[in-house]
Amino acid sequence: MKRDEQLGGLLLTVIIGIVIILLIIFFKMKGGVLGFIIGVIATMALIYWVIEIKRILKEQKAPTLWEREWFYDLIEEEENVTFVAKVPGPAHEVKVKVVRGVLEVRGGEGFLKRIRVPKNVVLEDNKYVNGILQVRLRKTERLRQQEPSGN
């Protein structure tokens, strides 16, 4: 069960307990029909607010760190391109592939990111150590011939 659902269930239980206590207090203090009417109104108002709080909790699901910000470095050299990023593990869930100029990185917690890389690169190798992914891409011959010389 998710944390938001647990929090919503706990909140609902607490509010129901408060409603019951309020009904008893109103009924004892005011007595008769007036106390009952006030208790019913209070109960309806609390049920309304419980529903609203549950709706807000569902709508405001906080994004994980990986969904909010993801920092990476793409280092382009003459013959290679190196990609370095922090990726959630475990290591056996971290997968990398290159398709038509897009590097796809998968990791734990349903993590999936796509990054544009130069076209005509092939995956040379990748390492995943202590949450850091390092991918080495090799430029193909055709790409290197198209690059202007450094003069």
N, C-alpha and C positions, 0 to 999 in steps of 0.2 A: 504494500500500500504506500502511496506517495505521501510525502510530508504534508503537502497542502490538504490532502484528504483527511489525514490524521488530525490536523489542526482544526479543520472544519467540523469533524465529528466531535472533538473535545469541546469546541465552542458551542455546538448545538446542545450537548449534554449539560453544560454549565448554564446556558440560557434557559433550558427547560426547567432546571432546578430552581433558578431565580424566579421564573414565572410561577411555579407552584408555591414558593414561599410568599411571593407578592399576593397571590390569590388568597392565601390563608390570612395574611395580615389585613388586606382590604376587607375581607369578609368579616373578620373579628372586630376591626375598628369601626367600620360603618354599619355593619350589620344589615341584614335583610337584603332587599332587592338592589338598593343603591350600591352597596359593597360588591355585590355580584356583577353589576353593570360596569363598575370601575375596574374590577378584576378582569373582565372579558376584554375591555378596551386595552388595558395594559398588556394582556396576553397577545392580542392581535398586533399591537404595535411591536412587541418584541419578536414575534414570528416574522413580521415583515422585515425587520432589521437583520434577523438571522439569514433570511433568504438573500438580502442585499449583500451582506458580508460574504456569503458563500460565492455569489456571482462575482464580486470584486476579486476574491482570491483566485478564482478560475481565470479571469481575464488578465490579471497581473502576475502571471507566472514569470518569475524572474529568469532571464536567460542565464545559462551557465557561462563560466569564464570563457570557454571555447567559442560560444556563440557571440559574445560581445566583442572581444578583441582577439586578434590572432596576429602575432608578429612573426615575421620571417625575413630571411635575407636571401637574395638571389644575386650571386656573384658571377659575372660573365667575364671569362678570360678568353684568350685567343683560341684555344682548342676545346676548352671545357666550360661548363656552366655548373656552379655549385649552389645547392639549395640547402639552407639550414633553418630549422624551425622547431619549436616546442610542440609536441603532439601527445595527446593522452594515450596511454598504453592500455593494457599490457602489450609487450613486444609482439606476441603472436597475432595481435589484431591490427598491427600497423602494416599497411600495404601501400605500395606506390606503383603508379603506371603513367606512361606518357602516350598520349594519343593526339596527333595532329596539332602540336604546339600547345598542348594543355597538360600540365602535370597534375595528376589526381592523387591526393593524399587521404588515406583512410586511417582511422585510429579507433581507440576504445570510446565508449559512451556515445556511439553513433556519429562520431566525428567524421566529417567529409568536407574537404576544401579542394578547390580547383584554382590553379594559378597558371597564367599565361607564361610560356617560356618561348625562347626562339624556336622557330620551325626547324625541322630537319635535325633534331637532336635525338639521341638514343640513350636509354638508361644504361649507364656504365655499372654503377653499384650503389648500394645504400646501406647505412648503418643506423641503428637505433640503440642509443645508450643513455640510460638515466633520464628518459623523457625527451631527449633531443634527437631529432631525425636529421641525418646528413645524407643528401642525395647528390651523386656525381653524374652529370649528363655529359656525353661526348658529342661535339658538333660533327656532323657528317661532312664529308669532303665537299659536297656541293655547296653547303652553307659557307664554309671557310673560303671558297673561291670567290663568292659574292661580296665579301667584306672588303672595304677599302684598306689599303696599306696604311701604316702609321706615319708615313712621311708627309 
